[in-house]
Amino acid sequence: MQNEQFLKDLHAFMQSKGFVYGPFPEIYGGVSGFYAYGPLGKLLKNKVENTVRNLLFSQGFRELECPTVLPDTVWEASGHLNTFSDKTIECSKCKSLFRIDKLIEEKTDKETSSMSDKELLSTIKKEKITCPSCKGGFKDEIKNYSLMMKTEVGLKPFSLRPETATVTYLPFKRLNDYFRKLPFAVFQIGKAYRNEISPRQHLLRMREFTQAEGQIFVDPKEKNNWPKYDKIKKEKLPLYTDKHQNGNSKYDPISLETAIEKKLIKSKAYAWCLHLAYSQFVSMGIPKENIRIRQHLENERAFYADDAWDIEIKLKSFGWTECCGVHDRTDYDLKKHQEHSKQSLEAVRENGEKYIPHILEIAFGTDRPVFALLDTFYEKKEDGEGKSIFKVPYHISPVDVAIFPLMKKDNLPDYAEQIKILLEREFIVDYDESGSIGKRYLRAAESGTPFAITIDYDSIKNKDVTIRDRDSEKQIRVKEKDLKETLQDLISGKKRI
């Protein structure tokens, strides 16, 4: 259920502090589902995407960039053209369309993933949910609404990609030649498009958004011969199984080894993927206690998926929210594209045996983690002044350090500029010399900046500066020659003031 007042405050904070603007373009009235990242928002998103690259590169993934517009023959083969749709309900008064599952989740605390059409309609009536636009009632009918965004190239029908997965599968033959043997792993970070019916959840549900999807191509016979599993099998994950969702909501983290033994997870390779996805969100700065990994129910899982779990994050605004899907897609995708393209998409084992690889997928976007960070770490101070603070983890903060000359005279700005030049190649640096030092500290805290450097009269004489910690408000003096190393240690958490 939505926390309306918190959302109102959070949206105002995002707009006023330069995180997210919109719906965009605002001067023309705005279109729902389209948002622009402001200066701080883009820096935060860059930090999120850098954590994705850093983690996946460290695990042997390689990055691709493929077209966002493809002929409809591709989407027919993948199944998107005819089946990629949402269940909608129409207002009987103003004729507005809404996605019925999200409408229910916004207005109640009910999970809709396992509901049939009949149960969805019954819930609308039972909970007395009315049209958000005009407060009218709804027609007693559910219709499927295609999410594909259509266009033309020349005179031929094309569609904008609704995800990056399909375009990652298409160059399989080239990738197989490049990597020379399976398994291999690739990922993309790029734009995707969905013609959402009535998106109203800010960055969580947009018509144009950024996806980050990893695809691992594996020999199906090797799914339980996965050396990387042995390194993480003792790790405990917050697995929220189908049994927990059917009446037993209390659960404790269990080890991957136990999950394999109990057959909650079907293969060691897939268990490793779950751990990697979980680690990704932890590395972004999402608190572990706000993460759970929910198993897809039997009637929810895609027919081709051998295993499917979602990473969900508990938000102040929307409660538990799906932010990542981890799927064992088996050989469905390559088999379909082989059938429609008439091209062989097989691999060959050392004994000469041919087979179609299976695909393990980690699929998420980078907009939702950005929203999750803002939702989680934004705090409105109840001090009568209406001030806010963004206590985001230091390593993911949009701006690393702010530099403040104590006064705008006596060469203090000149020395502050020298410090800025010293740091700006390795850190994102803000410079501010306007207003009292207290107001500058507050502005930096509102931006999430973890450390503020003050240049005072002793700085010029002693070649040192004061570093102030955002959260503890403690200060230390640091020599100019030690400044870079000290900041690196403070941002990474190796040191604390």
Secondary structure as UniProt FT lines:
FT   HELIX           4..16
FT   TURN            17..18
FT   STRAND          20..21
FT   HELIX           26..28
FT   TURN            32..33
FT   STRAND          36..37
FT   HELIX           39..58
FT   TURN            59..60
FT   STRAND          62..64
FT   STRAND          69..71
FT   HELIX           72..78
FT   HELIX           80..83
FT   STRAND          85..91
FT   TURN            92..94
FT   STRAND          97..99
FT   HELIX           100..107
FT   TURN            113..114
FT   HELIX           117..126
FT   TURN            127..128
FT   TURN            132..134
FT   STRAND          143..146
FT   STRAND          149..153
FT   TURN            154..155
FT   STRAND          156..160
FT   HELIX           165..169
FT   TURN            170..171
FT   HELIX           172..179
FT   STRAND          184..193
FT   HELIX           202..204
FT   STRAND          208..218
FT   HELIX           220..222
FT   TURN            223..224
FT   HELIX           227..232
FT   TURN            233..234
FT   STRAND          236..237
FT   STRAND          239..240
FT   HELIX           242..245
FT   TURN            246..247
FT   STRAND          254..255
FT   HELIX           256..261
FT   TURN            262..263
FT   HELIX           268..283
FT   TURN            284..285
FT   HELIX           288..290
FT   STRAND          291..295
FT   TURN            298..300
FT   TURN            303..304
FT   STRAND          307..315
FT   TURN            316..318
FT   STRAND          319..328
FT   TURN            330..331
FT   HELIX           332..341
FT   STRAND          347..348
FT   TURN            350..351
FT   STRAND          354..355
FT   STRAND          358..365
FT   HELIX           367..377
FT   STRAND          378..380
FT   STRAND          388..390
FT   HELIX           394..396
FT   STRAND          401..405
FT   TURN            410..411
FT   HELIX           412..423
FT   TURN            424..426
FT   STRAND          429..431
FT   HELIX           437..447
FT   STRAND          451..455
FT   HELIX           457..462
FT   STRAND          464..469
FT   TURN            470..472
FT   STRAND          475..479
FT   HELIX           480..482
FT   HELIX           483..492
//
